[in-house]
Amino acid sequence: MSATIPYGRQSIDESDLAAVARVLESDWLTQGPAIPAFEAALAECAQAVHAVAVCNATAALHIACLAAGLGPGDRLWTTPNTFVASANCARYCGADVDFVDIDRDTWCLDAVALERKLAEAERAGTLPKVVMPVAFAGRSADMRAIKRLADRYGFTVIEDASHAVGATYEGRPVGCGDFADMTVFSFHPVKIVTTGEGGAVLTNDDALCARLQSLRSHGITRDPAAMERESDGPWYYEMVELGFNYRMTDIQAALGLSQLARLDTFLARRRALVRRYAALLDGLPLVLPQSDVIEESAWHLYVVRMKLDATHVTHRQVFERLRQANIGVNLHYVPVHLQPYYCRLGFAPGQFPEAEQYYREALSLPMYAGLTDEAQSIVAHELRKVLT
């Protein structure tokens, strides 16, 4: 049985339905005008020069890595506290993956640990080509420190901001390009805004943008300036590199454009829910998310950590009892390095202790713009019953 109160869900209204209907009634279901309109709105929202929309965020991560030149013999470093796609995108390119442990307070990639690991890698001749910090739950890692290290060691920064559409960092929109060469957003239904499935890469670099656009559409060009041979006629096109069919449809783009118009409303509601959770959960044996980033984070997730030494129940018991009460809790994430695929590559328990300790304690509570005060109070009441 599905949870009565899910951990996340989309917020769809009549304006979204009308936007999609207009595309369905038009001549263009894909490769039409809705896609560049969505890209322009997204770039404006993030104060970036370019946005390249694709079919999902995993595809966005893949082509971002390819555009960065990642390939066999290269290395990508990311955090173990993320969805597997943040690491898998490097493997798609034939590159090696390593991880940097998380900060114990922010639960994002630890810039101090990154600096130590880079110094060791420089001595060993194993520096990464790409570092991919993840804006976990909607807040960025210490991107200023990471950019400083990128300038020193020469790696490309791709921020996986799948959780962070509409978030800010140091007063600037995530995706603006101040501290990352490329930024990836996700538009999955549980994210801040949705296109059904969908993703995008944002960049301020014209050459990177051109490469991303080529890679998402089979590596094909109709631009005479990019062709290697003289055109045979108006029908002519050339495949100049091995690309992919990662295009977004106009149906998806129209939905995303409509959703972006309500981004501020979505963010305001999520932040109000964060404040209510802080009051509702006060006094429980929990570590709550840091309160100093309420107006910066996009709050894709609301994660608490249980103080298990102060409770009479186990992590699993809390999870299962809440599910039995039709509260759709979740756990983000199983550390990537503990997945069987990555263990077969040589990773093992104990390598990233902060991420592993986080995993033993974390619980994602329901968080979405349509969550009512009444439903949120039920979540808090049921959690309090389990823990006390």
ZICORKA-V403788 format. One record per helix or strand of 2 or more residues. SS is the DSSP state (@ for helix, = for strand). FROM is the first residue (numbers start at 1). TO is the last residue. Records with the same first field share a line. If there is no record, write none. Layout:
SS: FROM-TO, FROM-TO
//
This chain:
@: 14-24, 33-46, 57-67, 85-92, 111-124, 136-138, 143-153, 206-215, 224-226, 250-260, 263-280, 291-293, 308-310, 315-324, 336-338, 340-343, 353-361, 373-387
=: 50-54, 75-79, 96-100, 130-132, 156-160, 168-169, 172-173, 182-186, 199-203, 220-221, 238-239, 286-287, 302-306, 362-365
//
